[in-house]
Amino acid sequence: MKRIAFIALTAFAIVLAGTSAAFANFGPHGGYSSDTDACAECHRAHTAVSDVTWTDNQGGLKNALLISDATSMTGFCNACHGDGAPGANTDTQSGYYDGTPTGTNSSAAATLNAGGFDRIGGLVGTGKNVMSSHSVDALPATQFVRWGYTNPVGGASNLTAMAAFTCTDCHDPHGSSNYRLLKDVTNGIRTGGYVGTTDTPDPWVISNEQGYPSGGFKKGGDGKSDVASYTPSYTAAQYAASGPTKSMSTWCAACHTVYAQSDSAYNYQGKLGVPAAPVVYHRHPINTPLSVGTGPVESRALITALVDDPGLPLEMPYSEKAVGFTYANKHQIWDGRGNVTCLTCHRAHGTEAKMSGWAATSLNASGTPNVVAGTTNPAVDASGTNPTFDAALLRYDNRGVCERCHNK
């Protein structure tokens, strides 16, 4: 109870101390002036009581000097972004927007674009439990794997553990050039940042939200003009394409490296019943405009009419501002200009989607289906990869994301 009370007090103090717009990259998360007082909202230089640490570039462990008695970075983030916390309207634990729409294009009590880590789709205590999520509970390193990770330097592909994975492995609480504070260096790979003596933003991930700057948010006081007309939408995805080598998918690929490649060999180290030797796997294309699948039926027999679905957001060209089910220029949500990206099919935080039947099966050695009960791991086909036996962060039950796009 003491810990909860201390964290709640911290969040309340942040509410009282914040004097700027509480948007990503600003408020307590960036946009600092040269004489800022914002540091004191979260840190104490000599009297911090939290045991949360960070690792410097020399491998040294340093205390984060946080003002609460949170025992993990996620616990500290939940002081504002958790259930019932007063510091932010984005409740990432229950996956819904818990404020009024004033000043945003968000819908009250609606599901967050990224979903939730514990529940999703409703007020605290009323939402559905998530069936799969990115875990941010700082569990032992042995319980974390980066699926599809290939070391871009050494070339080794494996189930490399990511120790104590928390919110700050994806987000920079002090601001970044990217949408939603996504880090400029992710898993040791540059995924955005600022260049030159003028600190010009070089974002990999941008947005079509109203007033979002095409070049990304500038640093410090220079960025205050960027938010003067910025109206975020936390409940209606408006992802924008920034280029073939800079996008949400290429940002995700900093950890899920091989998923950005259509064909590549991968070594699952003999885990989950698959062979230890590398196997070439073939993957659904990403960063691909929908126009590649909208040709005449006569030319490609698999092509059928696409069905608009707001639950599967495409990454649209910049300046396409969503208004209800259409964009400002009256194009439909789905058309040939939109890119299929990771977040078209998956939620970033967590999903309530369930897997059953064929979605939770594998093949045995004879090639016949081996239906899985629960989350157990029976024998699998030696020529392929065992499914994860969970919802895989997908937006719809089973493989409903496939049918909603391919319309078979």
Secondary structure, DSSP 8 states (H G I E B T S, - for coil): -HHHHHHHHHHHHHHHH--S--STTSTTSS---TT--GGGGTB-SS------EEE-TTS-EEE--BSS--SSHHHHHHHHHSTT-SS-SEETTTTEE-S--TTSS--TT-B-TTB-SSEESSSTTTSEE-SEE---S---GGG---TT-B-TTT--BS----TT--GGGTB-TT--SSGGGB-SEETTEE-S-EETTTTEE--S-EE-SBT--TT---SGGGGGGGGSS-B--SSS--EEE--TTSSHHHHHTTTSGGGGSSEEEE--TTGGG--SS-EEEE----SEEGGGG-S-TTT-TT-------TTS--BEETT--EETTEETTS-BSS-TT-EE-HHHHB-SSEE-----GGGGEEE-TTSSEEE--TT------TTS----SS-TTBSSSTTHHHHHHH--
